[in-house]
Structures are given as C-alpha cells and as structure tokens.
C-alpha cells in the first residue's frame, strides 16, 4: 500500500527577509545564544507519569521552533508522544506533523490539540499513528524546516524505578519499583539496548534527511544512561550515527534541569562519586548541509 502524502503547507506566512532563519529580533536572538538553557513547566504541561512516563516541557520545543523556523513553516516530531511539540507549533503559528507508534498517545494528542483555543491562523497540527521509519511516505522532499524531538531513551525505563533523585521517604511513591515502559512493541526504540537504539535512530534519520530543506535544523533532546555502575554516553552514540548518514553537528546545548530537581537524595557517598544525571540533559542541534539532496 502506498501512503498518500499529507496535504499540509510548509510556506512561511511572515514578512521576514528570506535570508533570516527565524522571526526573532536581534534582542530576542541574543537571549538564545547562551549554551545553557533552563525551562519551567506550565499548567498545560503533562507531568502525570500514568499518562506518559517521560515528557519535556512545552518551553523546550517552543524555543527551538522560535530559533529555527518562520511562521507557517513545517515542523516535524518523529516521536511525538503526547503532542508537546505540536502544541508549541500551534501556539507559534507553525504547521506541524508528529508520529508515534502508540495509538493511545496519538488519541491523547488529538484531544489535547482540540482543547486549545482557536487561533486566527490557518496552520495545521497533525498527529499520525505510524512507525517513524515510514515518515518519508507521508511528507514531501525538502518540505520540513525543523525536526525536533525527545526520543525514547533506549531501554532506560525498562527496569524498576528506584527514584534515586528523590530524598528519603519521598522515594517511596506510587511509582517506586514499578516499570513504566512506553510499550512492548519490538519496534519501540524504548525497548532497545543503547547501541542498537543509536543504530535504529540513524536509519530513521537517514530517511528524514531528504525531507528537510537545505540548512534545516534537526534537534534531539537526549540524556546519557547510568546502569550497573556504568555510564553510557548515549549523546555521543547519536552524534556519531547521525553524522554517518549526512547530518552535521552545529551546537551542543546543556538543558540545566536544576530548577526542576527538588529534594534530591545523596547517593554514591562516601566512596563513589557520581554526578546527579537528572540535573542536566543534552540538546543536540544538527543541520542538513546545503549540498545534501
């Protein structure tokens, strides 16, 4: 069966100069240049792990969309979960398409988008239940101005949650020692070992590359893993794999999460120093070189 291409606009509707990469003023641009980013959750953010075990705040894709697109252009989220990126795109008058394997998440996303106030623009935000390997069947070549996502972090969630970032009795909440995996689908990146995860990411992003406009940015929020007293540099695996298939790394940004970590416990003391991984994540910014087809 051949998938019909989605009928969605990717043309900018602002009056910015064509050589500008966004609609920001110089003063607004300056605020984004520091490579340490900090975000806070707002009321619309989904923080209930019974709905989704791992979400990012709306402020993260909002910042990326503001930096790398114009109004009316097309944003892609290959692993859209509960639709946070699509919500940010709607706020900012960008068209957007999100994909997820989990039909429950897609239904939640559609409902979430329908509850937002109607805006005076003609942009669309579409959530599709499909394997991310099939994205190229849905979108036209060189139609996407930004790809931004927070993918399932390998098999990070496929073990009992010990809440080590919480202090004392606060660890013993309803999620303590539970496994909150995304799904049992073998295609789900969240079921894979780290190096297999990175390889599968490269396959998906190789197919996405022709969909990007020349010099379009591709942003991936990722964290390293700590398991069995060993650190796995997942962000390095992703950089290596994406550069192999044609992306170029432009920026590495640290998401400073200290304002979101409350009452953290002490672990490793006194003999095993371990940095508290919940206090930061990586935001990897790639782009498609102008000469890539």
C-alpha positions in Angstrom: 0.0 0.0 0.0 1.3 3.4 -1.0 0.7 6.2 1.6 -0.8 9.4 0.3 1.3 12.4 1.1 -0.1 14.7 3.8 -1.7 17.9 2.4 -0.1 20.4 4.7 1.6 23.8 3.9 5.2 24.5 4.6 5.4 28.1 3.3 6.3 30.9 5.6 3.5 33.4 6.1 5.5 36.2 7.8 7.2 39.1 6.1 10.8 38.3 7.3 13.6 38.5 4.8 14.4 35.3 3.0 17.9 35.1 4.4 16.7 35.1 8.0 16.3 31.8 9.7 13.6 32.9 12.1 11.3 35.8 13.0 13.3 36.9 16.1 14.6 40.5 16.6 18.3 40.9 17.4 17.4 41.5 21.1 15.4 38.3 21.2 18.2 36.4 19.3 20.7 37.4 22.0 18.7 35.7 24.7 19.1 32.3 23.0 22.9 32.4 22.4 24.0 31.1 25.8 24.5 27.3 25.5 22.9 26.6 28.9 19.1 26.5 28.6 16.6 26.4 31.5 12.9 25.6 31.3 10.0 25.6 33.7 6.8 23.6 33.5 3.5 25.4 32.9 -0.1 24.4 33.7 -0.6 22.8 30.3 2.4 20.5 30.6 1.7 16.8 31.2 3.5 15.6 34.3 1.5 12.6 35.2 3.6 9.5 34.6 0.5 7.4 34.3 -0.3 9.3 31.1 3.3 9.3 29.8 6.5 8.1 31.6 8.8 10.8 30.1 7.8 14.2 28.8 9.5 17.5 28.1 8.1 21.0 28.9 6.3 22.9 26.1 9.0 25.6 26.6 11.7 23.3 25.0 10.2 22.9 21.6 8.9 26.4 21.8 12.4 27.8 22.0 13.6 25.5 19.1 10.7 26.5 16.9 11.3 30.2 17.5 15.0 29.8 16.7 14.8 27.7 13.6 11.6 28.5 11.8 9.3 31.2 10.4 5.6 31.4 10.9 3.8 29.0 8.5 6.7 26.6 8.0 6.6 22.9 8.8 7.9 21.3 12.0 8.3 17.5 12.3 8.4 15.4 15.5 9.2 11.8 14.7 8.4 10.6 18.3 5.6 13.0 19.3 4.3 11.1 22.4 1.5 13.2 23.9 2.0 16.0 21.4 4.0 18.7 23.2 5.8 19.8 20.1 2.6 20.0 18.1 1.1 22.2 20.9 4.1 24.5 20.8 3.8 24.7 17.0 0.1 25.7 17.2 1.0 28.4 19.7 3.5 29.8 17.3 1.5 29.6 14.1 3.7 26.8 12.6 2.4 23.8 10.7 3.4 20.5 12.3 3.3 16.7 11.9 4.0 14.3 14.7 4.3 10.5 14.5 4.1 7.8 17.3 3.7 4.1 17.4 1.4 4.2 20.4 -2.3 4.8 19.3 -3.1 5.8 22.9 -0.7 8.7 22.7 -2.0 9.8 19.3 -5.5 9.9 20.6 -4.4 11.9 23.6 -2.5 14.3 21.4 -5.5 14.9 19.1 -7.7 15.5 22.2 -5.1 17.9 23.7 -4.9 19.9 20.5 -8.7 20.1 20.2 -9.0 21.7 23.6 -6.7 24.6 22.8 -8.3 28.0 21.9 -8.9 28.6 18.3 -6.4 30.9 16.7 -6.7 33.4 13.9 -4.4 31.4 11.6 -4.7 28.6 9.1 -1.9 26.4 10.3 -2.4 22.6 10.9 -1.0 20.3 13.5 -1.5 16.6 12.6 -0.7 13.5 14.7 -0.3 10.2 12.9 0.0 6.7 14.4 2.7 5.1 12.4 6.3 3.8 12.6 8.8 6.6 12.2 10.6 4.5 9.6 7.6 5.4 7.3 7.7 9.2 7.7 9.1 9.6 4.1 5.9 8.0 2.8 3.8 10.9 4.3 5.9 14.0 3.6 7.3 15.7 0.5 11.0 16.1 0.0 12.5 19.4 1.2 9.3 20.4 3.0 10.4 20.4 6.6 12.1 23.4 8.2 12.7 21.9 11.6 12.8 18.4 13.1 12.7 18.4 16.9 12.0 15.6 19.3 12.8 13.9 22.6 13.0 10.2 21.6 12.6 7.2 23.9 16.0 6.9 25.6 16.9 3.3 24.7 15.8 0.8 27.4 16.3 3.4 30.2 12.8 2.8 31.5 12.8 -1.0 31.2 13.7 -1.5 34.9 12.2 -0.8 38.3 12.1 2.9 39.1 14.1 3.5 42.3 13.7 7.2 42.4 17.3 7.8 43.3 17.0 11.5 42.6 14.5 11.9 45.5 15.4 12.1 49.1 14.4 9.7 51.9 10.8 8.7 52.3 9.8 10.7 49.2 11.3 8.0 47.1 8.5 5.6 48.2 5.8 7.0 45.9 3.3 5.1 43.7 5.9 4.6 41.0 8.6 3.2 43.3 9.9 -0.1 41.9 7.5 -0.1 39.0 8.5 -0.4 35.4 7.0 2.3 33.2 8.0 1.3 29.8 6.5 3.1 26.7 5.3 -0.2 25.2 6.1 -3.8 24.5 6.3 -3.2 20.7 9.7 -4.6 19.4 9.8 -1.6 17.0 9.7 0.8 20.0 13.1 2.4 20.5 12.5 2.4 24.2 12.9 -1.4 24.3 16.4 -1.4 22.7 19.9 -1.6 24.1 21.8 1.7 23.7 23.9 0.9 20.7 21.1 -0.7 18.8 18.9 2.3 19.7 21.5 4.6 18.2 21.7 2.5 15.0 17.9 2.5 14.6 17.9 6.3 15.2 20.3 6.6 12.3 18.1 4.5 10.0 15.1 6.7 10.8 17.0 10.0 10.4 18.6 8.9 7.1 15.1 8.7 5.7 14.2 12.1 7.3 17.2 13.9 5.8 15.8 14.3 2.2 12.6 15.7 3.7 14.5 18.6 5.3 15.1 21.9 3.5 18.7 22.7 2.9 20.2 24.0 6.2 17.1 23.0 8.1 17.9 22.2 11.7 17.3 18.9 13.5 17.2 19.0 17.3 17.4 15.9 19.5 16.9 16.1 23.3 18.8 13.2 24.8 20.4 12.1 28.1 23.1 9.6 29.0 22.3 6.4 30.9 23.6 5.2 34.2 23.1 1.5 34.8 25.1 -1.3 36.6 27.6 1.3 38.0 28.5 2.3 34.4 27.8 5.5 32.4 26.6 5.1 28.8 27.4 8.2 26.7 24.2 8.0 24.6 24.6 11.5 23.3 28.0 10.5 21.7 26.4 7.5 20.0 23.7 9.7 18.5 26.2 12.3 17.2 28.3 9.6 15.6 25.4 7.8 14.0 23.7 10.9 12.6 26.9 12.3 11.1 27.5 9.0 9.4 24.2 9.4 7.5 24.8 13.0 6.4 23.9 15.4 9.3 26.3 18.0 10.6 26.5 18.8 14.3 26.1 22.6 14.8 25.6 23.1 18.6 25.6 21.1 21.8 23.4 22.8 24.4 23.0 21.8 28.0 19.5 21.7 29.4 20.1 22.8 33.0 17.4 21.0 35.0 18.4 22.0 38.5 15.3 24.1 38.9 13.2 21.0 38.3 15.0 18.7 40.7 13.7 19.2 44.3 14.8 17.4 47.4 17.4 15.3 45.6 18.9 12.4 47.6 22.6 11.8 48.3 23.9 8.7 46.6 27.5 7.4 46.0 28.7 9.0 49.2 31.3 8.5 50.7 33.2 6.3 48.3 31.7 6.5 44.8 31.4 10.0 43.2 28.5 10.0 40.7 27.1 13.2 39.1 23.4 13.6 39.5 22.3 12.9 35.9 18.8 14.2 36.5 20.2 17.8 36.8 21.1 18.1 33.1 20.3 16.7 29.6 21.8 17.3 26.1 20.1 19.2 23.3 21.9 18.3 20.1 21.4 20.6 17.2 22.3 19.2 13.8 21.5 20.6 10.3 21.2 19.3 6.8 24.2 20.7 4.8 23.2 22.9 1.8 24.6 20.4 -0.7 22.7 17.4 0.5 19.9 16.0 -1.6 
